[in-house]
Amino acid sequence: MSIWTLRDRRRDLGAEDLGGGTVRVTCDGELVEERSAGAFDDIKVGLGTVDDEIEQTVLVGLNARRGIRRVRLVERAEGTRPVRTDFVPPAGTRARRRYDWRETHPRLFAARHVVTTGLGMLIGLLGIGAVVSAFFRGLLPRIDWSWLPDLPDISPPDWLRYVDPVYWVSRLLPDWDWFGWLPDLDLSWLQYVMPFVVAVVVGLSELERRRKRKDREREDEDGPSS
């Protein structure tokens, strides 16, 4: 039996994989909803509202074989960003091994996003992708394609531009330099900096998500505060 579990607010939530893309969501052993979906689809099951303002939804993602690949509890409150908490995968599965590694090494898992992005930036700067591509092209046999006939130079007729809406909009707008007031700055460096910044934000968000989940588990163990 493949059941993903989560302890939340002194409740035991579960998502059971029944096979064939069918998922059963339970709360304290009681059926909440049973639904089916196709490959790579998401199943959303609402749990209602808790603490008078937080709306909870169980989001189940399916893989190519229509089995469960991920289960998350998504909480939304007005004026705040959604909080996503992962369910614990079944024991003995590959997903459970990844989950245990992430919980054991949270900072290393968060840093992985930064390192991966940094390597991508390095490859782009050094042009390693072009070197590898040229290397494999050199392994291919040289084939003489001169026997192929030349293709005719086919140009689209002029009347096609009248079908393009951009053509008419450009004729209606005045001939202004809309961005002429901007200074002539070289912003090409942003293509390397922005992915790195995004990776850092993702890593910090992962650490914050884990901290909030640990605080909630601690509150469940201590019980409601007086």
Secondary structure, 3 states (H helix, E strand, C coil): CEEEEEEECCEEEEEEEEECCEEEEEECCEEEEEEECCCCCEEEEEEEEECCCEEEEEEEEECCCCCEEEEEEEEECCCCCCEEEECECCCCCHHHHHHHHHHHCHHHHHHHHHHHHHHHHHHHHHCHHHHHHHHHHHHCCCCCCCCCCCCCCCCCCHHHHHHCHHHHHHHHCCCCCCCCCCCCCCCCCHHHHHHHHHHHHHHHHHHHHHHHHHHHHHHHHHCCCC
